[in-house]
Amino acid sequence: MLDWQNMSEEEAIEAAIDEHGKDATTSVAYCALEANTGMESPEYTFWFDLFLKLKKREHVGRA
């Protein structure tokens, strides 16, 4: 995704949803998959870390 380095996490989530039209976690996961070149690039790391934060947030408050 273009200009990911200059986005806040919330802006990145909105851009991912705009591009993939899914829920936030799924859209961010797609961005991570697209950025995956077989090596951990900075873009992949950004999207994957954001994906992990969203997954953790989904589980808060659930048993």
HELIX and SHEET records of a PDB file:
HELIX    1   1 TRP A    4  ASN A    6  5                                   3    
HELIX    2   2 GLU A    9  HIS A   20  1                                  12    
HELIX    3   3 ALA A   24  ALA A   35  1                                  12    
HELIX    4   4 PRO A   42  HIS A   59  1                                  18    
END                                                                             
